[in-house]
Amino acid sequence: MIFYREKYIQQLISLRHNGLVKIVTGLRRVGKSYLLFTLFKQRLLQEGVHQNHIIEIQLDSFADRRLRKAETLYTFVQEKVQADSGMYYVIIDEVQMLEDFVDVLNGFLHIGNVDVYVTGSNAHFLSSDVVTEFRGRGIQIHLHPLSFKEIQETTKVDVFHLWRDYMYYGGLPMVVLEADPVRKAQMLSDLLHETYLNDIINRNRIKNDSDLEELLIMLASNIGALTNPTKLANTFKSEKKSQISHNTIKQYIDYFKDSFLISRATRYDIKGRKYIDSPYKYYFADLGLRNALIGFRQVEPTHCMENILYNYLTEQGYLVDVGNIFYIGKNETGKLQRSTFEVDFVCNRGSERIYIQSAYRLPDEDKLQQEQRSLMLTGDSFRKMILTTDNIPCHSLENGIVVMNVYDYLLS
């Protein structure tokens, strides 16, 4: 079974010959090497690029170990491309194993007929700050775990069963391809502890790794809930009897974000048109890893659905915030009262904006009215949607709000 990752292939194709280093980032085991060395290479060959114009270097292999030296690799590539003036595609895996790799890659940019694509897997290269080292000479292609649509189109599994598995085990390719649920859970646990957490601990030289893991468990238990470092520090003090400071917690959260394990959603004052500082909401890049972290307990469908939608929207290129609306109205006694309403997702992409409410179930009219109220209080004409797992057809309410089942939305 092959996942063709067509969206990412199209990104790579569109970025060809742009004079920049294409840097593929993402979680370990998300398929970065497979994307470049198999899928992208196949597309180049199909489009008529000659095999000898694709220079493949896998620095973790015994055969290419001599190319880990900066001058050796640079000379190796330079000698190959001097043969003619045609375009050469240099694809380097585990580029962090190359000494002075930033200088070498920047050096390739001065060779007119070289187009460079790289990936890597150590904690430094996985960090989001690696792109800044190229200072405008590189562009990031961030590879996400498999989407709901990618899995459904390939496996043809019934959407309701797929939704159940996706909510529990996430979208890492090696986990999706495993049929045995027990083995899936074990793979996720092993990856979490032996790969992701170890990368963060080793890279940042963390001594108290138990606090680090405990913090990640806290974030996993509270996906979709507002929190901040001070609140988390107080929880450590009261429940874990640990004196970890809020500054250390903030630093640890930054480590999780830099390694792409989690993302942070900021609150946005829709009426005031401004961002609101802490508290924030945190979502996991892969729900399977989140669930493995808490032993597959607390798999609340409402919060998991919210996490799935957040990941989908960011993958589609939206900047996703949590919307707040501060409203002053009369309460039951007739007195003025200030209330805060929340829009789950404020999604911006260029000039486009969409407001989305994630409602796992809409059992009655009262619940439907509740979900509508926040959307209508925005007071503007941007698109508004309510997404639910209820098996209902897509339809518009009289106020223009679109109600749609989440399966159709993720597959559209």
C-alpha positions as CSV (number, residue, x, y, z in Angstrom):
1,M,0.0,0.0,0.0
2,I,1.4,3.4,-1.0
3,F,0.4,6.8,0.2
4,Y,1.4,9.1,-2.7
5,R,1.4,12.4,-0.7
6,E,0.3,14.3,-3.8
7,K,-0.2,17.6,-2.1
8,Y,3.5,17.7,-1.0
9,I,4.7,16.4,-4.4
10,Q,2.9,19.4,-6.0
11,Q,4.6,21.8,-3.6
12,L,8.0,20.4,-4.4
13,I,7.3,20.5,-8.2
14,S,6.1,24.1,-7.9
15,L,9.3,25.1,-6.0
16,R,11.7,23.7,-8.5
17,H,14.5,25.9,-9.8
18,N,13.6,28.8,-7.5
19,G,17.2,29.3,-6.3
20,L,16.4,28.2,-2.8
21,V,17.2,25.1,-0.7
22,K,14.1,23.1,-0.2
23,I,14.0,21.9,3.4
24,V,11.6,19.1,4.2
25,T,10.8,19.1,8.0
26,G,8.4,17.2,10.2
27,L,8.1,14.6,12.9
28,R,10.3,11.5,12.9
29,R,8.7,8.6,10.9
30,V,6.3,10.9,9.1
31,G,7.9,9.9,5.7
32,K,10.3,12.7,4.8
33,S,12.9,10.4,3.2
34,Y,10.2,8.4,1.3
35,L,8.7,11.7,0.0
36,L,12.0,12.8,-1.6
37,F,13.9,9.6,-2.5
38,T,10.9,7.6,-3.8
39,L,7.8,9.8,-4.6
40,F,9.6,13.0,-5.8
41,K,12.2,11.1,-7.7
42,Q,9.6,9.0,-9.5
43,R,7.8,12.3,-10.5
44,L,11.1,13.7,-11.9
45,L,11.7,10.6,-13.9
46,Q,8.2,10.6,-15.3
47,E,8.6,14.2,-16.4
48,G,11.7,13.3,-18.4
49,V,14.6,14.0,-16.1
50,H,17.4,11.6,-16.7
51,Q,18.5,9.3,-13.9
52,N,22.1,10.6,-14.0
53,H,20.8,14.1,-13.3
54,I,19.3,13.1,-10.0
55,I,22.1,13.0,-7.4
56,E,21.1,11.0,-4.3
57,I,23.1,11.2,-1.2
58,Q,22.1,9.2,2.0
59,L,24.6,10.3,4.6
60,D,23.5,7.6,7.1
61,S,24.5,4.8,4.7
62,F,27.8,3.1,4.8
63,A,28.3,3.7,1.1
64,D,28.1,7.5,1.4
65,R,29.9,7.9,4.7
66,R,32.9,9.6,3.0
67,L,30.6,12.3,1.9
68,R,30.0,13.5,5.4
69,K,33.1,15.7,5.0
70,A,32.1,19.2,3.7
71,E,34.7,19.6,1.0
72,T,34.4,15.9,-0.2
73,L,30.6,16.2,-0.7
74,Y,30.9,19.6,-2.4
75,T,33.6,18.4,-4.8
76,F,31.6,15.2,-5.5
77,V,28.5,17.3,-6.6
78,Q,30.5,19.9,-8.4
79,E,32.3,17.3,-10.5
80,K,29.0,15.6,-11.5
81,V,27.3,18.9,-12.6
82,Q,30.2,20.1,-14.7
83,A,29.5,17.4,-17.2
84,D,26.8,19.5,-19.0
85,S,24.6,22.5,-18.5
86,G,21.4,20.6,-17.7
87,M,19.6,21.0,-14.4
88,Y,20.8,18.6,-11.7
89,Y,18.6,17.7,-8.7
90,V,20.7,17.1,-5.5
91,I,18.7,15.2,-2.8
92,I,20.4,14.8,0.5
93,D,19.1,12.7,3.4
94,E,20.2,13.0,7.1
95,V,21.9,16.3,6.1
96,Q,22.7,17.0,9.7
97,M,25.5,14.3,9.4
98,L,27.3,16.6,7.0
99,E,29.9,18.9,8.6
100,D,29.2,22.6,8.1
101,F,26.0,21.6,6.2
102,V,24.6,25.2,6.2
103,D,27.7,26.5,4.4
104,V,27.8,23.6,2.0
105,L,24.1,24.0,1.0
106,N,24.5,27.8,0.7
107,G,27.5,27.1,-1.6
108,F,25.3,25.0,-3.9
109,L,23.1,28.0,-4.5
110,H,26.0,29.6,-6.4
111,I,26.0,26.7,-9.0
112,G,23.4,27.7,-11.6
113,N,22.3,24.2,-12.6
114,V,21.9,22.7,-9.2
115,D,18.5,22.4,-7.4
116,V,18.8,21.2,-3.8
117,Y,16.4,19.2,-1.6
118,V,17.3,18.1,1.9
119,T,15.8,16.3,4.9
120,G,17.1,15.1,8.3
121,S,16.0,13.4,11.4
122,N,18.0,14.5,14.4
123,A,16.5,16.9,16.9
124,H,18.4,19.9,15.7
125,F,17.2,19.5,12.1
126,L,13.7,18.7,13.1
127,S,13.6,22.0,15.0
128,S,11.6,24.8,13.3
129,D,14.5,27.1,13.8
130,V,16.7,25.3,11.3
131,V,15.1,27.3,8.4
132,T,16.4,30.6,10.0
133,E,20.0,29.4,9.5
134,F,19.5,29.8,5.8
135,R,18.4,33.4,6.2
136,G,16.1,33.7,3.2
137,R,18.1,31.1,1.1
138,G,15.9,28.2,2.1
139,I,12.2,27.3,2.1
140,Q,10.4,24.9,4.3
141,I,8.0,22.2,3.2
142,H,6.5,20.9,6.4
143,L,5.3,17.3,6.1
144,H,2.3,16.5,8.3
145,P,1.1,13.0,9.3
146,L,-1.3,11.4,6.9
147,S,-4.6,13.2,6.7
148,F,-8.0,11.6,7.0
149,K,-8.5,12.0,3.3
150,E,-5.2,10.5,2.3
151,I,-5.9,7.4,4.3
152,Q,-9.5,7.0,3.1
153,E,-8.5,7.5,-0.6
154,T,-5.8,4.8,-0.3
155,T,-7.4,2.2,2.0
156,K,-11.1,2.7,1.0
157,V,-12.1,2.0,4.6
158,D,-15.6,2.9,5.7
159,V,-15.4,6.5,7.0
160,F,-17.0,5.6,10.4
161,H,-14.5,2.9,11.1
162,L,-11.7,5.1,9.8
163,W,-12.8,8.0,12.0
164,R,-12.6,5.7,15.1
165,D,-9.1,4.4,14.2
166,Y,-7.9,7.9,13.2
167,M,-9.0,9.3,16.5
168,Y,-7.2,6.6,18.4
169,Y,-4.1,5.9,16.4
170,G,-3.4,9.1,14.4
171,G,-1.8,9.3,11.0
172,L,1.9,8.3,11.1
173,P,2.3,6.1,8.0
174,M,4.0,3.1,9.7
175,V,1.2,3.0,12.3
176,V,-1.6,3.3,9.8
177,L,-0.1,0.4,7.8
178,E,0.0,-1.8,10.9
179,A,-3.3,-3.9,11.1
180,D,-3.0,-5.1,14.7
181,P,-4.4,-2.6,17.2
182,V,-2.1,-3.9,20.0
183,R,0.9,-3.5,17.8
184,K,-0.2,0.0,16.8
185,A,-0.4,1.1,20.4
186,Q,3.1,-0.4,21.1
187,M,4.6,1.3,18.1
188,L,3.3,4.7,19.2
189,S,4.5,4.2,22.8
190,D,8.0,3.2,21.5
191,L,8.2,6.1,19.1
192,L,7.2,8.6,21.8
193,H,9.6,7.5,24.4
194,E,12.6,6.1,22.4
195,T,12.5,8.8,19.6
196,Y,10.7,12.0,20.3
197,L,11.3,12.5,24.0
198,N,14.9,11.3,23.7
199,D,15.5,13.8,20.9
200,I,14.3,16.7,23.0
201,I,16.1,15.6,26.1
202,N,19.4,15.0,24.3
203,R,19.3,18.1,22.2
204,N,18.4,20.4,25.1
205,R,20.5,18.6,27.7
206,I,17.6,18.2,30.1
207,K,18.4,16.7,33.5
208,N,15.0,16.3,35.0
209,D,13.3,14.4,32.2
210,S,10.5,13.1,34.5
211,D,9.1,16.7,34.8
212,L,9.4,17.1,31.0
213,E,7.3,14.0,30.4
214,E,4.9,14.9,33.1
215,L,4.3,18.3,31.5
216,L,3.6,16.7,28.1
217,I,1.1,14.3,29.8
218,M,-0.6,17.4,31.3
219,L,-0.9,19.0,27.9
220,A,-2.2,15.8,26.5
221,S,-4.8,15.6,29.1
222,N,-6.0,19.1,28.4
223,I,-6.0,19.4,24.6
224,G,-8.4,22.1,23.5
225,A,-8.4,23.7,27.0
226,L,-7.0,27.1,27.9
227,T,-3.9,27.0,30.0
228,N,-0.6,28.8,30.7
229,P,2.8,28.1,32.3
230,T,1.8,29.7,35.6
231,K,-1.3,27.5,35.9
232,L,0.7,24.4,35.0
233,A,3.4,25.3,37.6
234,N,0.7,25.6,40.2
235,T,-0.6,22.1,39.2
236,F,2.9,20.7,39.6
237,K,3.2,22.2,43.0
238,S,-0.2,21.1,44.3
239,E,-0.5,17.7,42.7
240,K,3.0,16.5,41.9
241,K,4.8,18.2,44.8
242,S,7.3,19.7,42.4
243,Q,8.7,23.2,42.5
244,I,9.2,23.5,38.8
245,S,9.0,27.2,37.8
246,H,6.7,28.7,35.2
247,N,9.8,29.9,33.2
248,T,11.0,26.3,33.0
249,I,7.6,25.1,31.9
250,K,7.5,27.8,29.2
251,Q,10.9,26.6,28.0
252,Y,9.8,23.0,27.9
253,I,6.7,23.9,25.9
254,D,8.9,25.8,23.5
255,Y,11.0,22.6,23.1
256,F,7.8,20.6,22.3
257,K,6.7,23.2,19.7
258,D,10.2,23.4,18.1
259,S,10.2,19.7,17.6
260,F,6.7,19.8,16.0
261,L,5.1,17.6,18.7
262,I,2.6,20.3,19.6
263,S,1.2,23.5,18.2
264,R,-0.2,26.5,20.1
265,A,-3.4,28.4,19.2
266,T,-3.6,32.0,20.3
267,R,-6.8,33.7,21.4
268,Y,-8.1,36.5,19.1
269,D,-10.5,39.2,20.1
270,I,-12.8,39.2,17.1
271,K,-14.6,42.5,18.0
272,G,-11.4,44.3,19.2
273,R,-9.4,42.8,16.3
274,K,-6.4,42.1,18.4
275,Y,-4.6,39.1,19.9
276,I,-4.9,38.2,23.5
277,D,-1.9,36.9,25.5
278,S,-1.9,33.8,27.6
279,P,-3.7,31.5,28.2
280,Y,-3.4,29.4,25.0
281,K,-4.7,26.2,23.6
282,Y,-2.3,23.4,22.6
283,Y,-2.9,20.6,20.1
284,F,-0.9,17.5,19.2
285,A,0.6,17.0,15.7
286,D,-0.5,13.4,15.9
287,L,-3.4,12.1,18.1
288,G,-1.9,8.6,18.2
289,L,1.2,10.0,20.0
290,R,-1.0,12.0,22.3
291,N,-3.1,8.9,23.2
292,A,-0.1,6.7,23.7
293,L,1.3,9.3,26.1
294,I,-1.8,8.9,28.4
295,G,-2.1,5.1,27.9
296,F,-5.1,5.5,25.6
297,R,-7.2,6.8,28.5
298,Q,-9.1,10.1,28.2
299,V,-9.8,9.7,24.5
300,E,-12.6,12.2,24.7
301,P,-14.2,12.4,21.2
302,T,-15.1,16.1,21.5
303,H,-11.5,17.2,22.2
304,C,-10.1,14.7,19.8
305,M,-12.3,16.0,17.0
306,E,-11.2,19.5,17.8
307,N,-7.5,18.4,17.5
308,I,-8.2,16.7,14.2
309,L,-9.8,19.8,12.8
310,Y,-7.0,22.0,14.0
311,N,-4.4,19.9,12.3
312,Y,-6.5,19.7,9.1
313,L,-6.9,23.4,8.9
314,T,-3.2,24.2,9.5
315,E,-2.3,21.6,6.9
316,Q,-4.6,23.5,4.4
317,G,-2.5,26.6,5.0
318,Y,-4.8,28.5,7.4
319,L,-3.5,30.5,10.3
320,V,-5.8,29.2,13.1
321,D,-6.7,31.1,16.2
322,V,-9.2,30.7,19.0
323,G,-11.9,33.4,18.7
324,N,-13.2,35.3,21.7
325,I,-16.2,37.7,21.7
326,F,-16.8,39.9,24.7
327,Y,-20.5,40.8,24.8
328,I,-22.4,43.0,27.1
329,G,-26.1,42.1,27.4
330,K,-28.9,41.8,30.0
331,N,-29.1,38.8,32.2
332,E,-32.2,37.1,33.6
333,T,-32.7,39.9,36.1
334,G,-32.4,42.6,33.5
335,K,-29.0,43.8,34.7
336,L,-26.2,44.4,32.2
337,Q,-23.6,41.6,32.3
338,R,-20.4,41.1,30.4
339,S,-20.0,37.6,28.9
340,T,-17.3,35.9,26.9
341,F,-18.3,33.7,23.9
342,E,-15.8,31.4,22.1
343,V,-15.5,30.6,18.4
344,D,-13.5,27.4,18.2
345,F,-11.5,28.3,15.2
346,V,-10.8,31.6,13.4
347,C,-9.2,30.6,10.2
348,N,-7.3,33.1,8.0
349,R,-5.6,32.4,4.7
350,G,-4.7,35.5,2.7
351,S,-7.9,37.5,2.4
352,E,-10.1,34.6,3.3
353,R,-11.6,34.1,6.7
354,I,-13.8,31.2,8.0
355,Y,-15.3,30.8,11.5
356,I,-15.7,27.2,12.6
357,Q,-17.5,25.6,15.5
358,S,-16.6,22.0,16.4
359,A,-19.8,20.3,17.8
360,Y,-19.3,16.6,18.2
361,R,-23.1,16.1,18.5
362,L,-26.1,18.3,17.8
363,P,-28.8,16.3,19.7
364,D,-31.4,19.0,19.8
365,E,-32.4,22.6,18.9
366,D,-31.0,24.0,22.1
367,K,-27.5,22.7,21.2
368,L,-27.8,24.0,17.7
369,Q,-28.8,27.5,18.9
370,Q,-25.9,27.5,21.4
371,E,-23.4,26.8,18.6
372,Q,-24.9,29.5,16.4
373,R,-24.8,32.2,19.0
374,S,-21.1,32.7,19.1
375,L,-20.9,32.7,15.3
376,M,-23.7,35.3,14.9
377,L,-22.1,37.6,17.6
378,T,-19.1,38.1,15.3
379,G,-21.2,40.7,13.5
380,D,-19.5,40.3,10.1
381,S,-20.2,38.5,6.8
382,F,-17.3,36.0,6.7
383,R,-18.2,32.3,6.2
384,K,-19.4,30.5,9.2
385,M,-19.6,26.7,9.7
386,I,-20.7,24.2,12.3
387,L,-19.1,20.8,12.0
388,T,-20.5,17.7,13.6
389,T,-20.2,13.9,13.5
390,D,-23.9,13.6,13.0
391,N,-24.6,11.9,9.7
392,I,-26.5,14.8,8.1
393,P,-26.3,16.3,4.7
394,C,-24.6,19.7,4.3
395,H,-27.1,22.5,4.5
396,S,-27.4,26.2,5.3
397,L,-29.5,27.7,8.0
398,E,-31.6,30.8,7.5
399,N,-28.8,33.0,8.9
400,G,-26.4,31.6,6.4
401,I,-24.4,29.3,8.7
402,V,-23.4,26.1,7.0
403,V,-23.9,22.9,9.0
404,M,-21.9,19.9,7.7
405,N,-20.7,16.5,9.0
406,V,-17.0,16.4,9.7
407,Y,-16.4,13.4,7.4
408,D,-17.6,15.2,4.3
409,Y,-15.6,18.2,5.3
410,L,-12.3,16.4,5.8
411,L,-12.8,14.5,2.5
412,S,-13.9,17.5,0.5
